[in-house]
Structure formats: C-alpha cells, structure tokens
C-alpha cells in the first residue's frame, strides 16, 4: 500500500461514502483536495472517476486535507486534466475515497460500488494521455507520395475527405465522423477512380486507398484510445454502464459515450450496407475489434435491460476483462446483478480466490434448478494457480479468453438449447436437478447430479484450436477423417461410405444449421445470429453440395498448400462447424459399456475398434472437450440438454475409498441429443453421482 500521512476516520455505517472535493488550480500546481462523509442517498451531486490505477511503483504526491498522500502517476495525471481552474470539482475516486489499507472497509465499499456509480451525475472515463506519433522516415514519405501520385494519375474524379486535415490529430475525429453517419470511403486515404452519380449512397463507388499522412495521423490517434488499458479492466463494465451518462477523456480531448456508441453502431451498419467494398480496400493491419461495451445490444449508461442479467449471464459476457485481483472477476460485476437477487455473494477480501469462485458457482447453480446450462459453458480448464484448489464443477473465472471467443460461446449456448438429451430422465420426487454438499451457506465441496452412463470415449482426434487460419482448420478436419476411417473422396448417394460421411459431417455441425435473418428488415447492422436443428428433408442437398466442394478442394490439396484458398463458404454450415468444433476433439464413443473392451489409455489417440466391420458400425461419432481423455465416460444428467464427459476418480475419505467424478465438459454425441438414449439405456438404473 502507498505511504500516506493522511488518517482516515471509520465510516459510520454501510450506506455512507466519502466524497472528494478537488480544489481548483493550474495544471502544474500540486493536487489539493478534501474528503467529506455523506450518506449515499443524501450526497451532493458528484462525478465518479473510472480509470486504471497503473503502475503502483510510480507514485506522485497529492495533498488530502492538509496531509500528504501518494497516488499512482496515472491518477495524478487524470486529476490534473480534470481539475477546474476557478471552482472545486466534486468527485468520487476509489483510491482516495476508500481506505485501501482497511480490508474490511474495502469489502464493504465494493459491495455498494454499483450504487455509487448508479447514483453519480456522470462518470468521467480516463483513458490516459496520447503517445506522440513518431515522425515518418524519408523512405516512408517517398513511398506515400509516389503512391498518391499513381492514384491521382488514374483518378477521373476525386472524392474529397469530409474530415478536415487539421482535425486528424484529434483522437476522437474518426469517432465523430462515424457518429455523424459518415461513410468509410469518406475518410482520408480514399480516392475515387469512377463513380456512378445515380448511386448517392456509394454503392457505385470504385476507389483506391493509400496510406496518406492524414490517414496515418487519424489512425494513430484513434488507435491510442482503443489500446488504452482502460478497456481491459473488469471494473469498467459496471462503472460505465450503470451511471446516467459518461464522458470519455483522452488527454485534453473528450467525447461523450453516446457518440462512441453511435459511431460503433453506424460503422457496423455501413460495413454491412454501403461501405463493405470500401472497407475491403483498407489493409488488414488497420482493422479493429469493437469492445463489447459498445455493441448495439448493450445500450449503455442509464439503460438496464440487456446489459444486466443473472450472475451466470453477466460473468460469461465479460469474462474476457482482466483484474489484478482474481476475486474481482466476480466482485467487479455484482452491480449488474442486483435486480436479480444474487444476495448470497458479498465482497469479502478475507476469503481466498477458490472460496469466492466456489461461492459464485454455487449461486449460479441455485439460479438454475431445472437446467444444467451453466455446465455447458467454457472456463472449466483450470489454470495452474487454481487447478488444485477448485472443484472440477466450479468455473475458473480468472480464465482470460479472447473477446472473439465470447461470441463463439454465445453461439454454443444458443445451440445447446436446441437439444433435449436428458428428456425422460427425471430426478427422484421431481426435485431440483442438483444437490450441493454441504448445503449453503457453507462452501460446498461437491455437486450431486442424477443420471445414467451411456458410453466411453474410445478414440480421440487432435484438438481443433479456434482459428481463422483455414489451412490449420483444414488439416485438423482431414486428420479427423482418418480417425473416423472415412475416405477423402466423393461418394455416391446411397452407398455405405456416403452414409458414414453424412454421419461424420452432421456431427461436426452439431446437427445444427445457421439461419441468417433478412438484412432488409434489420438494416442497422449484421443480421441477428440464429440456429435451428438440421432438417433431413430440406437441408441434405445443400449439405451434400457443401461437402462436395470441400472434398474437391482437398483433392487438389489447395486448402493445405495455398494460403489464399479458403474453405468453401456456406454460412448455414460453416457457422455451426466453427462454433461446435472450437476447442473440441472428434471422438469415437463406445456405447456398449463392456468391461472386456480393450481401451488404450495414457494418451489422446486410443485404438480404433474395427471388429465386425467399419469402426463407425460399432461406434458413435461425437465431439468431446479439449481436455477429454480416452476412457472418460459419457453421462446423461437430469436437466442437461447435452451429454457430459465425466472422469471417474477415487477419493480417500475417513470412511475409506469413495468413487467420485471429475467434470470435464459438455459434448455432442450422435443419436443422444433428443432423449432417445434414455430409452435405449432404460434398463440402466439412474443414480446420484458426485462431482468433486
């Protein structure tokens, strides 16, 4: 903790906060402020600061109530930029308004932080200060001049940029351009070579793009704001979504949050309508990912509809955000779940990470007494720091996926609800589909579930890493063909190889089809993502055609040898293929559960069993989690819409050796997704098992 001579007085009750009065002054003068205690519901109008602490070793001195106090350099810089010259600024700043040395007070204040930000007049977002752009080298300037000369020599008509050159250094110029519904082809760098005057929205535009100095200045400032560490923090989610309004500051520049939102939504719409062709002319290195906080479905400050939700929904949606303290991956989002009654979780920094994560997972389990959807998500692959402390059924909330992985998981969850694998499997006395032991409020160590075992993993292919590199994807798919014993050649309809190939590919797409919405009815952006079950009568011909295109590509080895060749595109099947196979292994599943079947253990490969004919005559196709091993068991669990992979483990207790199971993840298994397996295995008595 930073050194300070300031002495905090204890807050009188749990509904009081400290408010900071930032005294007026010039930029270079020492920061001076005072702290005042108020009841949260009687506090004067104040602005809350949302920022990144930064390097805690780099400290600056400020004066609080006449005493010295040390803050991080980033906070010092923020206060200097935000300080007024002639009058105090009334603010709430966590590093100063909370006694960071008092763990009990920190726990209590974090518990009401959602209300602190919800009650403020405005949140001030501090992104930091822009980094000056390096000067271009003589070679770079020469290259751009020559490029511009070649373009101008070919130009029939020049479409001037709507952005003034003198505004190019403003980091929010590009933001305001799109917020005002500007076109992509109107930014600096574009030159029109031909234009259809009858097309006033740019559809007839034929243009060239070059990296002009104005464009590079514009891009540098824009990227500086996008690359701020502020966007990566878990705390900023509730800090920017709960207040009435927000202003974003980047050095001496500022923009309203509503403008950022409008820019993101308009840019997205232009990509899917008038400016799609122009966007393709810009080199890939100038692409960017819009943060989830700016997506249209998250409506922003003051709007509490789609941005809040049950604990499971909120923790999934923002788990790509980072936190210095892993416990804050839970605590930092509680303000978004208050209206859903997650009352059993209270910030407590005296508890360790494993206890906090287990308590959060317990609350998630209790939110969903009739469906095991929470077990169908990602995040059960434990990191080295949590592997030995967390029960297998508790998600590692500190896992840090890429933002793109969140959309894949949302697709997987939507597809999950297409299935009814455990239909007909009911719990004793019709109770909840789970049992926690010990019962809350104690921290449970195991989760009781009810189900039947329907098979074992006999053979596993390599893992499909989530990748946009179609060569890598193609190589894995080819390897999976070999695991399944299916030829990479076109098959005549009605032959046994054709039937096996159909089973294989329908497994890869999870027997699901992507259904694109009509863009004419939703012109404001990309069509909503929707999936449905595969229909054998109406979808078979299209699937066969798509598979045939893929096999032709493989026949000429184009997919593996030429980087520019991509997988034949048919979104109806490509989208479920990518979602269902991401971080999965193709699996051959032995449904017989016979102890005399020889399985090869100790690796992912296993042994293909070809007794009595082709391997798929005796095996089922499936998709297993990346961590699955040969010998893991497949179970149908009451409340689970998909089968689950479990690993038997022997646990020694005071009463002796006891068989429990380690949770591996949800899986797809052909023939078991619609409740049919419960009938096939009706002779097996459902039983209660424990996940440890």
C-alpha positions in Angstrom: 0.0 0.0 0.0 1.2 3.5 -0.7 2.7 5.6 2.1 0.4 8.3 3.4 0.3 10.6 6.4 -3.5 11.1 6.0 -5.5 9.3 8.7 -8.9 8.0 7.7 -11.9 8.0 10.1 -14.1 5.0 10.1 -17.3 5.3 8.1 -20.4 5.4 10.5 -22.5 2.8 8.6 -22.7 0.7 5.5 -24.6 3.2 3.4 -22.0 6.1 3.7 -19.3 7.1 1.3 -16.6 9.7 1.1 -16.8 12.5 -1.5 -13.7 14.2 -2.8 -13.6 18.0 -3.3 -10.9 18.6 -5.9 -9.6 22.1 -5.3 -9.2 24.5 -8.3 -5.7 25.1 -9.6 -3.4 25.4 -12.6 -2.2 22.2 -14.3 1.3 22.2 -12.8 0.3 23.0 -9.2 0.1 20.3 -6.5 -3.2 18.5 -6.4 -5.1 19.5 -3.3 -8.4 18.0 -2.1 -10.6 17.3 0.9 -12.8 14.4 1.8 -16.3 14.6 3.2 -18.6 11.8 4.5 -22.2 11.6 3.3 -25.0 9.1 3.3 -25.2 7.7 -0.2 -28.8 8.8 -0.6 -28.1 12.3 0.7 -24.8 13.0 -1.1 -24.4 16.2 -3.2 -24.2 15.8 -6.9 -20.9 14.2 -7.8 -19.0 12.8 -10.7 -17.3 9.3 -10.4 -14.0 8.6 -12.0 -13.4 5.4 -14.0 -9.7 4.8 -14.7 -6.8 2.4 -14.4 -4.5 2.7 -11.4 -1.4 2.0 -13.4 2.0 1.1 -12.1 1.7 1.3 -8.3 5.5 1.8 -8.1 5.3 5.1 -10.0 3.8 7.4 -7.3 3.0 11.1 -7.1 2.3 13.3 -4.1 -1.1 14.9 -3.6 -2.4 16.8 -0.5 -5.6 15.4 1.1 -7.0 17.6 4.0 -3.6 19.1 4.5 -1.7 15.8 4.7 0.5 14.1 2.1 -1.0 11.2 0.2 0.6 9.1 -2.6 -1.3 8.1 -5.7 -0.3 6.5 -8.9 1.1 8.7 -11.7 -1.9 7.9 -13.9 -4.4 9.1 -11.3 -2.3 12.2 -10.7 -2.4 13.0 -14.4 -6.1 12.4 -14.6 -6.8 14.8 -11.7 -4.6 17.4 -13.3 -6.5 17.2 -16.6 -9.9 17.2 -14.9 -9.2 19.9 -12.2 -11.0 23.2 -12.8 -9.2 26.5 -12.6 -11.7 28.5 -10.6 -14.0 26.2 -8.7 -13.9 22.8 -6.9 -14.9 19.6 -8.7 -17.0 17.2 -6.6 -15.9 13.7 -7.4 -15.7 10.1 -6.2 -12.4 8.4 -6.7 -11.8 4.9 -5.3 -8.1 5.3 -4.4 -8.9 8.3 -2.2 -12.5 7.8 -1.1 -11.9 4.3 0.2 -9.3 3.4 2.8 -7.4 0.9 0.8 -5.4 -0.2 3.9 -8.6 -1.4 5.6 -9.6 -4.7 4.1 -13.0 -4.7 5.9 -13.8 -1.2 4.5 -12.7 -2.2 1.0 -15.0 -5.2 1.2 -18.0 -3.1 2.4 -17.5 -0.3 -0.1 -17.0 -2.7 -3.1 -20.4 -4.2 -2.1 -22.1 -0.8 -2.7 -20.0 0.3 -5.6 -22.7 -0.4 -8.1 -24.9 2.0 -6.3 -22.1 4.6 -6.1 -21.8 4.7 -9.9 -25.6 4.4 -10.4 -26.1 7.5 -8.2 -23.5 9.7 -9.7 -24.4 12.6 -12.1 -21.9 11.5 -14.6 -18.9 9.1 -14.9 -15.6 10.5 -16.1 -13.7 7.9 -18.1 -10.0 8.5 -18.2 -8.2 6.6 -21.0 -4.8 8.2 -20.3 -2.8 10.5 -22.5 -2.0 10.1 -26.2 1.5 8.9 -27.1 3.1 11.2 -29.7 3.4 9.6 -33.1 6.9 9.1 -34.4 7.9 11.1 -37.5 7.8 9.3 -40.8 11.1 8.3 -42.3 12.2 9.7 -45.6 11.6 6.4 -47.3 8.0 6.2 -45.9 7.2 9.7 -47.1 8.6 9.0 -50.5 6.6 5.8 -50.8 3.3 7.5 -49.9 4.0 10.4 -52.2 4.6 8.1 -55.1 1.5 6.0 -54.2 -0.6 9.1 -54.1 0.9 10.2 -57.5 0.0 6.9 -59.1 -3.6 7.1 -57.8 -4.1 10.8 -58.8 -2.8 10.0 -62.3 -5.6 7.4 -62.6 -8.3 9.4 -60.9 -11.2 10.6 -63.0 -12.9 12.3 -60.1 -11.6 12.9 -56.7 -13.9 12.4 -53.7 -12.5 14.8 -51.1 -12.5 13.6 -47.5 -15.2 15.0 -45.2 -12.6 15.1 -42.4 -10.6 18.3 -42.1 -6.8 17.7 -42.1 -6.3 19.9 -39.1 -8.6 17.6 -37.1 -6.5 14.5 -37.9 -4.6 14.7 -34.6 -7.8 14.7 -32.5 -8.1 11.0 -31.3 -11.9 11.3 -31.5 -12.1 12.7 -35.0 -12.8 9.3 -36.6 -15.3 8.5 -33.8 -17.2 11.7 -34.5 -17.1 11.0 -38.3 -18.9 7.7 -37.8 -21.1 9.1 -35.1 -22.4 11.6 -37.7 -23.1 8.7 -40.0 -20.1 9.3 -42.2 -19.0 6.8 -44.8 -15.9 4.7 -44.7 -14.9 5.9 -48.2 -15.0 9.5 -47.0 -12.1 9.2 -44.6 -8.6 10.4 -45.7 -6.7 7.9 -48.0 -9.6 7.1 -50.4 -9.5 8.4 -54.0 -12.3 7.7 -56.4 -11.4 6.4 -59.8 -15.0 6.1 -61.0 -18.3 7.0 -59.5 -21.9 6.4 -60.5 -23.8 9.6 -59.8 -27.0 7.7 -59.7 -25.8 5.9 -56.6 -25.8 8.5 -53.8 -25.0 6.0 -51.1 -21.7 4.9 -52.5 -22.7 1.5 -54.0 -21.3 2.6 -57.3 -18.0 3.8 -55.9 -14.8 2.5 -57.5 -12.0 3.7 -55.4 -8.4 3.2 -54.4 -6.9 3.5 -51.0 -3.4 4.7 -50.0 -1.8 5.3 -46.6 -1.7 9.0 -46.7 -0.2 11.1 -44.0 -3.6 12.4 -43.0 -4.9 8.9 -42.7 -2.0 7.8 -40.6 -2.4 10.7 -38.2 -6.0 9.9 -37.9 -5.4 6.2 -37.3 -2.7 6.8 -34.7 -4.9 9.0 -32.6 -7.9 6.6 -32.9 -5.8 3.6 -32.0 -4.3 5.3 -29.0 -7.8 5.4 -27.4 -8.7 1.9 -28.4 -5.5 0.5 -27.0 -5.9 2.1 -23.6 -5.6 -0.4 -20.7 -9.0 1.0 -19.5 -10.9 -1.2 -22.0 -9.4 -4.4 -20.5 -10.5 -3.8 -16.8 -13.3 -5.8 -15.4 -14.4 -2.9 -13.1 -15.1 -0.5 -16.1 -18.1 -2.6 -17.1 -20.4 -1.5 -14.3 -18.6 1.8 -14.0 -19.7 2.9 -17.4 -23.0 1.0 -17.8 -24.7 1.9 -14.5 -24.4 5.8 -14.5 -26.8 8.1 -16.3 -24.2 9.4 -18.7 -20.5 9.3 -19.3 -17.8 11.5 -20.8 -14.6 9.9 -22.2 -11.3 11.8 -21.7 -8.1 11.1 -23.5 -5.5 13.7 -22.5 -7.1 17.1 -23.3 -9.6 15.6 -25.7 -13.1 14.5 -24.7 -16.1 12.8 -26.3 -19.5 11.7 -25.0 -20.1 8.0 -24.5 -23.3 8.3 -26.6 -21.1 9.4 -29.5 -18.8 6.3 -29.1 -22.0 4.1 -29.1 -23.4 5.8 -32.2 -20.0 5.6 -34.0 -19.8 1.8 -33.3 -23.3 1.1 -34.4 -23.1 3.3 -37.6 -19.7 1.8 -38.6 -21.2 -1.6 -38.2 -24.2 -0.8 -40.3 -22.0 0.8 -43.0 -19.9 -2.4 -43.2 -23.0 -4.4 -44.0 -24.5 -2.0 -46.4 -22.9 0.8 -48.5 -19.3 0.6 -47.4 -18.5 -3.1 -47.4 -16.5 -2.8 -50.6 -14.5 0.2 -49.5 -13.6 -1.5 -46.2 -12.0 -4.3 -48.1 -9.6 -1.9 -49.7 -8.1 -0.9 -46.3 -5.2 -3.2 -45.3 -5.9 -5.8 -42.6 -3.4 -4.1 -40.2 -5.9 -1.2 -39.9 -8.7 -3.4 -38.7 -10.0 -3.2 -35.1 -12.4 -5.0 -32.8 -15.2 -3.1 -31.2 -15.4 -3.6 -27.5 -18.4 -5.5 -26.2 -19.4 -2.4 -24.2 -20.1 -0.6 -27.4 -22.2 -3.3 -29.2 -25.8 -2.3 -30.1 -27.2 -5.0 -27.8 -25.6 -3.3 -24.8 -27.4 0.0 -24.7 -25.1 1.9 -22.4 -25.3 4.3 -19.5 -28.7 4.5 -17.8 -30.2 1.5 -19.7 -30.6 -1.6 -17.5 -32.2 -4.0 -19.9 -29.8 -6.1 -21.9 -26.7 -5.2 -20.0 -27.7 -6.8 -16.7 -28.8 -10.3 -16.1 -28.4 -13.4 -13.9 -25.0 -13.9 -12.5 -24.1 -16.7 -15.0 -25.0 -14.4 -18.0 -23.0 -11.5 -16.7 -19.9 -13.5 -15.8 -20.0 -15.2 -19.2 -20.4 -11.9 -21.2 -17.5 -10.1 -19.6 -15.1 -12.8 -18.6 -12.5 -11.5 -21.2 -12.0 -8.5 -19.0 -9.0 -8.5 -16.7 -8.4 -7.9 -13.0 -5.3 -7.6 -10.9 -7.1 -9.5 -8.1 -8.8 -12.6 -9.5 -11.7 -12.2 -6.9 -12.6 -9.0 -8.7 -13.7 -11.1 -11.8 -16.8 -11.8 -9.6 -17.0 -8.7 -7.3 -16.5 -6.3 -10.2 -19.7 -7.3 -11.8 -22.1 -7.7 -8.9 -23.6 -4.3 -9.5 -25.1 -5.6 -12.8 -26.9 -8.5 -11.0 -28.5 -6.7 -8.1 -32.0 -6.7 -9.5 -31.8 -10.5 -10.0 -31.4 -11.1 -6.3 -27.9 -12.5 -6.0 -27.9 -11.8 -2.3 -25.6 -14.6 -1.1 -22.5 -13.1 -2.5 -21.0 -10.2 -0.6 -17.4 -8.9 -1.3 -15.1 -10.3 1.3 -11.4 -9.8 0.7 -10.6 -12.0 3.7 -11.7 -15.0 1.6 -9.3 -16.7 -0.8 -9.9 -16.9 -4.6 -11.1 -20.6 -4.5 -13.7 -19.7 -1.9 -15.0 -16.7 -3.9 -15.2 -18.7 -7.1 -17.0 -21.6 -5.5 -19.5 -19.3 -3.8 -20.2 -17.6 -7.2 -20.7 -21.0 -8.9 -23.0 -22.1 -6.0 -25.1 -19.0 -6.7 -25.2 -19.8 -10.4 -26.3 -23.4 -9.7 -29.1 -22.1 -7.4 -30.2 -19.7 -10.2 -31.0 -22.7 -12.5 -32.6 -25.5 -10.5 -34.0 -27.2 -13.6 -31.3 -26.9 -16.2 -27.6 -27.6 -16.2 -26.9 -24.9 -18.8 -24.1 -23.5 -16.7 -22.1 -26.7 -17.2 -22.3 -26.2 -21.0 -20.1 -23.1 -21.0 -16.3 -22.8 -21.3 -14.0 -22.0 -18.4 -13.6 -25.4 -16.7 -10.0 -25.8 -17.9 -8.2 -24.8 -14.7 -5.1 -22.6 -14.8 -2.0 -23.7 -12.8 -2.9 -21.3 -10.0 -6.4 -22.7 -9.5 -6.2 -26.4 -10.6 -5.5 -27.8 -7.1 -7.9 -25.6 -5.2 -11.1 -25.5 -7.3 -13.7 -28.4 -7.5 -14.0 -29.6 -11.1 -17.6 -28.3 -11.4 -16.5 -24.7 -10.5 -15.6 -22.5 -13.4 -12.2 -20.8 -13.3 -13.5 -17.2 -13.6 -9.9 -15.9 -13.9 -9.5 -17.6 -17.3 -8.9 -14.8 -19.9 -10.3 -15.7 -23.3 -10.1 -13.5 -26.4 -13.1 -11.3 -27.0 -13.9 -13.3 -30.2 -14.2 -16.4 -28.0 -17.2 -14.8 -26.2 -19.3 -14.7 -29.4 -18.4 -18.4 -30.1 -19.5 -19.3 -26.6 -22.8 -17.4 -27.1 -23.4 -19.4 -30.3 -22.6 -22.7 -28.4 -25.1 -21.8 -25.7 -27.8 -21.0 -28.3 -27.2 -24.3 -30.0 -27.3 -26.1 -26.6 -30.9 -25.1 -26.2 -31.8 -26.9 -29.4 -31.2 -30.3 -27.8 -33.2 -32.4 -25.3 -30.6 -35.1 -24.5 -32.0 -35.9 -21.0 -35.7 -35.9 -21.9 -37.5 -38.5 -19.9 -34.8 -38.6 -17.2 -36.3 -37.2 -14.0 -34.9 -36.7 -10.5 -36.3 -38.6 -7.6 -39.5 -36.9 -6.3 -39.2 -34.4 -9.1 -36.8 -32.2 -7.2 -34.0 -29.9 -8.4 -31.5 -31.5 -10.8 -28.7 -30.8 -8.4 -27.7 -31.3 -4.8 -24.9 -29.3 -3.1 -22.9 -30.9 -0.3 -22.5 -29.4 2.2 -25.6 -27.2 1.9 -25.0 -23.5 1.6 -24.2 -21.1 3.3 -21.3 -23.4 3.8 -18.9 -23.6 0.8 -19.9 -26.9 -0.9 -17.1 -29.2 -2.0 -19.1 -31.3 -4.4 -22.1 -31.2 -6.6 -24.6 -34.0 -6.7 -26.2 -34.8 -10.1 -28.6 -37.5 -11.2 -28.1 -39.6 -14.4 -27.1 -42.6 -16.4 -23.9 -43.6 -18.1 -24.3 -44.2 -21.9 -20.7 -44.7 -23.2 -17.0 -44.2 -23.1 -14.5 -42.3 -25.2 -12.7 -44.9 -27.2 -10.7 -42.8 -29.7 -9.9 -39.1 -29.8 -8.6 -36.8 -32.6 -6.4 -33.8 -32.1 -7.8 -30.6 -30.7 -9.3 -28.0 -33.1 -7.9 -24.7 -32.0 -10.1 -21.7 -32.5 -8.5 -20.3 -35.6 -9.2 -18.1 -38.7 -6.4 -20.0 -40.4 -8.3 -22.2 -42.7 -5.2 -24.2 -43.6 -4.9 -25.2 -39.9 -8.6 -25.9 -39.7 -8.5 -28.0 -42.9 -5.6 -30.1 -41.6 -7.4 -31.0 -38.4 -10.6 -31.9 -40.4 -8.5 -34.1 -42.6 -7.0 -35.8 -39.6 -10.5 -36.3 -38.1 -11.5 -38.1 -41.3 -8.7 -40.5 -40.8 -9.8 -41.1 -37.2 -13.3 -41.9 -38.4 -11.9 -44.1 -41.2 -13.7 -42.1 -43.9 -12.2 -41.6 -47.4 -11.4 -38.1 -48.6 -13.3 -38.6 -51.8 -16.7 -38.0 -53.4 -19.2 -40.8 -52.6 -22.2 -41.9 -54.5 -25.5 -41.3 -52.7 -26.9 -44.5 -51.2 -23.5 -46.2 -50.6 -22.4 -47.1 -47.1 -19.4 -44.7 -47.4 -21.9 -41.9 -48.2 -23.9 -42.7 -45.1 -20.8 -42.7 -42.9 -19.7 -39.4 -44.4 -23.1 -37.8 -43.7 -23.0 -39.0 -40.0 -19.5 -37.6 -39.7 -20.3 -34.1 -41.1 -23.6 -33.8 -39.3 -21.6 -34.5 -36.1 -19.2 -31.7 -36.9 -22.0 -29.2 -37.4 -23.7 -30.5 -34.2 -26.8 -31.3 -36.4 -27.5 -27.6 -36.5 -27.9 -25.0 -39.2 -27.2 -21.3 -39.1 -30.3 -19.3 -40.1 -29.5 -15.8 -41.3 -32.2 -13.2 -40.9 -33.3 -11.0 -43.7 -31.0 -8.0 -43.7 -33.6 -5.8 -45.3 -35.7 -6.0 -42.1 -32.7 -5.2 -39.9 -30.5 -2.7 -41.8 -28.8 -1.3 -38.7 -26.1 -3.9 -38.7 -25.3 -7.6 -39.2 -28.3 -9.9 -39.1 -29.1 -11.5 -35.7 -27.5 -14.8 -35.2 -29.9 -17.7 -35.1 -29.6 -21.5 -35.3 -32.0 -24.4 -35.8 -31.9 -28.1 -36.0 -30.8 -29.8 -39.2 -33.8 -31.0 -41.3 -33.1 -34.1 -43.3 -35.7 -33.4 -45.9 -34.8 -29.8 -46.7 -31.1 -29.5 -45.7 -29.5 -32.7 -47.0 -29.0 -31.5 -50.6 -27.3 -28.2 -49.5 -25.1 -30.1 -47.1 -24.0 -32.6 -49.7 -23.2 -29.8 -52.1 -21.1 -28.0 -49.5 -19.2 -31.2 -48.5 -18.5 -31.9 -52.2 -16.9 -28.5 -52.6 -14.7 -29.1 -49.6 -13.7 -32.6 -50.9 -12.8 -31.1 -54.3 -10.6 -28.5 -52.6 -8.8 -31.3 -50.7 -8.5 -33.4 -53.8 -6.2 -30.8 -55.3 -4.5 -30.1 -52.0 -5.4 -26.4 -52.3 -6.6 -25.9 -48.8 -3.4 -27.1 -47.2 -0.9 -25.7 -49.7 -2.1 -22.3 -50.7 -2.7 -19.7 -48.1 -5.1 -17.7 -50.2 -7.6 -20.5 -50.7 -10.4 -20.6 -48.1 -12.9 -23.1 -47.0 -16.0 -23.1 -49.4 -18.4 -20.8 -47.8 -22.0 -21.7 -46.9 -22.8 -19.9 -43.6 -25.6 -22.4 -42.9 -22.9 -25.0 -42.2 -19.7 -23.0 -41.7 -21.1 -21.1 -38.7 -22.2 -24.2 -36.7 -19.0 -26.0 -37.8 -16.8 -23.3 -36.2 -18.9 -23.0 -33.1 -19.2 -26.7 -32.4 -15.6 -27.8 -33.2 -13.8 -24.9 -31.5 -11.5 -26.3 -28.8 -13.0 -29.8 -29.3 -11.8 -33.2 -30.3 -13.5 -35.5 -32.7 -14.4 -38.6 -30.7 -15.4 -42.2 -31.3 -17.6 -43.4 -28.5 -18.2 -47.0 -27.4 -21.8 -47.2 -26.3 -21.6 -50.7 -25.0 -20.1 -50.1 -21.6 -18.4 -53.5 -21.6 -15.5 -54.1 -19.3 -13.9 -56.6 -21.6 -13.3 -54.0 -24.4 -9.6 -53.1 -24.6 -9.0 -49.4 -24.4 -5.7 -47.7 -24.9 -5.1 -45.3 -22.1 -2.4 -42.8 -21.4 -2.9 -40.6 -24.4 -5.4 -38.9 -26.7 -5.1 -41.4 -29.5 -6.6 -44.6 -28.3 -7.4 -47.6 -30.5 -9.9 -47.8 -33.3 -12.1 -50.9 -32.8 -12.9 -52.5 -36.2 -14.1 -55.9 -35.0 -17.1 -56.8 -37.1 -16.7 -54.2 -39.8 -16.1 -50.5 -40.2 -15.3 -48.6 -37.0 -18.5 -46.4 -37.3 -20.7 -49.6 -37.5 -19.8 -50.2 -33.8 -19.0 -46.7 -32.6 -20.9 -43.4 -32.4 -19.4 -40.0 -33.6 -19.0 -37.3 -31.1 -17.3 -34.0 -30.2 -15.5 -34.0 -26.8 -13.9 -31.2 -24.8 -10.2 -30.5 -25.5 -9.2 -31.9 -22.0 -11.0 -35.2 -22.6 -9.0 -38.5 -22.4 -9.6 -42.0 -23.7 -11.6 -43.9 -21.1 -13.6 -40.9 -19.9 -17.3 -41.6 -19.6 -20.3 -40.1 -21.3 -23.3 -39.4 -19.0 -26.8 -38.1 -19.4 -27.6 -35.9 -16.5 -31.1 -34.8 -15.5 -31.5 -31.2 -16.5 -28.8 -31.4 -19.2 -29.7 -30.7 -22.8 -26.3 -32.2 -23.9 -24.4 -35.3 -22.6 -21.4 -34.6 -20.4 -18.0 -36.1 -20.2 -17.0 -37.2 -16.7 -13.8 -38.8 -15.4 -14.0 -41.4 -12.5 -11.7 -40.6 -9.7 -11.1 -42.4 -6.4 -11.2 -40.2 -3.3 -9.9 -41.3 0.0 -12.1 -40.3 3.0 -12.2 -41.2 6.6 -14.8 -43.9 5.7 -12.4 -45.4 3.1 -12.2 -45.1 -0.7 -15.1 -43.4 -2.5 -15.8 -43.1 -6.2 -16.5 -39.6 -7.4 -16.2 -37.9 -10.8 -14.3 -35.0 -12.2 -16.2 -32.8 -14.5 -14.6 -32.5 -18.0 -17.3 -30.7 -20.1 -20.3 -30.9 -22.3 -20.1 -32.9 -25.5 -22.1 -33.8 -28.7 -23.0 -37.4 -29.3 -24.9 -38.5 -32.4 -28.2 -40.3 -31.5 -28.2 -39.0 -28.0 -29.3 -35.4 -28.4 -33.1 -35.9 -28.4 -33.8 -38.1 -25.4 -33.5 -41.3 -27.4 -30.6 -42.6 -25.4 -32.6 -42.6 -22.2 -34.9 -45.2 -23.9 -32.0 -47.2 -25.2 -30.5 -47.4 -21.8 -33.8 -47.8 -19.9 -32.5 -50.9 -18.3 -29.8 -48.9 -16.5 -30.9 -47.5 -13.2 -30.4 -43.7 -12.9 -28.3 -42.9 -9.9 -26.9 -40.0 -7.9 -23.3 -39.3 -8.5 -21.0 -36.6 -7.1 -18.8 -34.2 -9.0 -15.7 -33.3 -6.9 
